Amino acid sequence: SSFSSSSSSSSSSSSSSSSLSSAEVADREFAERLQQEEENREFAERLQREENLAATAAISAQRNYWSGETYSSLPTNGLSSNVSANTQKRKEEQKLKSEQDREYEQALLADQIKDIGRREANEKERREEQEKEQSNQMEKAKEVSVVEDAKEWIHRAGDEPPIGEKGVTRLRFALPSGKKIDRRFYSADTIKTIRAFIIVHFDEKGIDIKSIGFSTNFPKRSFGEAEDDLTLEEAGLAPQALVMVFDLNS
């Protein structure tokens, strides 16, 4: 509009120049040019200010986008609306990603806990199996030792005494299976000697009885390991007796 009014003024000036002197016409044209230049300068400055404002708003919007700030302080125009929408979208995306990361970490932690539990259970089972195996080996070694000790004891006691020799006791053992076996011992032999004899007999026959007890009916009496040092005569088994053999663990 500034350029239009200038053109009109220029036309009016041309039409009326005939009634003015050359100096007046020159002065008027000079004044009109000055006015036109002033209007053009103001127009350019206004355009520059608007461009600067738009650039500032864009820079501020970009900064706020990355910092997560709101845009209520920006000029209310289309750019600020778009920036606000982008910011909200960005926040929602970050929130969703944070929730997904948290869920993943929780699931990972739960799997790790389960894995630790499985490893601990496996380790516990392995230790129990190892301890059981060690216990079995120790028990077998103990059984072997008991049998070996019994054999050594019988060896030191000597062979079965001959029939008719003085100081001899004849014992009949009634085994848990119902079978009966007879054997002669010296009356000075101990309960431990007849225990050793039965241990060796069970080992040779494959009878699985580890804890052996003895008893008699007439008189009724029991003999455990606490009575091992008694002689057969002291135990009332001489010169002959029926001895019941039983499993203390049954």
Buried (B, 14 or more C-beta within 10 A) or exposed (E): EEEEEBEEBBEEBEEEBEEEEEEEBEEBBEEBEEBBEEBEEEEEEEEEEEEEEEEEBBEBBEEBBEEEEEBEEBEEEEBBEEBBEEBEEEEEEEEEEEEEEEEEEEEEEEEEEEEEEEEEEEEEEEEEEEEEEEEEEEEEEEBEEBBEEBBEBBEEBEEEBEEEEEEBBBBEBBBBEEEEBEBBBBBBBBBBBBBBBBBBBBBEEEBEBEEBBBBBEEEEBEBBEEBBEBBBBBBEBBEEBBBBBBEEEE
